[in-house]
Amino acid sequence: MKALAIGIVILAAAVFAALPPETAGFGLGWWDDVLVFLRGGLPVIAVFIAAIAIFIGIADLKDRADAKKEARASKEDSSKTGG
């Protein structure tokens, strides 16, 4: 419950900071700064997301290769035991 209240307060503060006082009648008018931050930050965030996706893809390929090896080993063991 405490986290919910804190989240609502922070969200309200962020909206207050971004609203232009000329239009809304209140606010700090930081929207232009928010846009500059997003324009500068999006490429960096995209690189991080791409790197994470690549690492996940490599791990998935390794897991599939290990699963195939285990399946082959299991087949060989069952054929050796006559089962």
C-alpha positions in Angstrom: 0.0 0.0 0.0 2.9 2.3 0.8 4.5 1.6 -2.5 1.3 2.4 -4.3 0.9 5.8 -2.6 4.6 6.6 -3.3 4.1 5.7 -7.0 1.0 7.9 -7.3 2.9 10.8 -5.7 5.9 10.4 -8.0 3.6 10.1 -11.1 1.7 13.3 -10.1 5.0 15.1 -9.5 6.3 14.0 -13.0 3.1 15.2 -14.7 3.2 18.5 -12.8 6.8 19.0 -13.9 6.1 18.3 -17.6 2.9 20.4 -17.9 3.4 23.9 -19.4 2.0 26.6 -17.0 0.7 28.6 -20.0 -1.6 25.9 -21.1 -2.6 24.0 -18.0 -2.4 27.0 -15.6 0.1 25.1 -13.4 3.2 23.1 -13.9 6.9 23.6 -14.4 7.0 23.4 -18.2 9.8 20.8 -18.5 8.2 19.1 -21.5 10.8 20.4 -23.9 13.6 19.0 -21.6 11.8 15.7 -21.4 11.7 15.5 -25.2 15.4 16.3 -25.4 16.1 13.6 -22.9 14.1 11.1 -24.8 15.7 11.9 -28.1 19.1 11.5 -26.6 18.3 8.5 -24.5 16.3 6.4 -27.0 19.3 5.3 -29.1 21.2 4.3 -25.9 18.2 2.3 -24.6 17.8 0.7 -28.0 21.4 -0.5 -28.0 20.9 -2.0 -24.5 17.7 -3.8 -25.5 19.4 -5.1 -28.7 22.4 -6.4 -26.7 20.1 -8.1 -24.2 18.2 -9.7 -27.0 21.4 -10.9 -28.6 22.6 -12.4 -25.3 19.2 -14.1 -24.8 19.3 -15.5 -28.4 22.8 -16.9 -27.9 21.8 -18.5 -24.6 18.7 -20.1 -26.3 20.9 -21.5 -29.1 23.3 -23.0 -26.5 20.3 -24.5 -24.5 18.9 -26.1 -27.7 22.3 -27.6 -28.5 22.6 -29.0 -25.0 19.1 -30.4 -25.2 20.0 -32.2 -28.4 23.1 -33.6 -26.9 21.2 -34.9 -23.9 18.5 -36.4 -26.1 21.2 -38.2 -28.2 22.9 -39.4 -25.0 19.6 -40.6 -23.6 18.8 -42.5 -26.9 22.3 -44.1 -26.8 21.9 -45.1 -23.2 18.5 -46.7 -23.8 19.7 -48.6 -26.9 22.7 -49.9 -24.9 20.5 -51.2 -22.1 18.1 -52.8 -24.5 15.1 -50.6 -23.6 
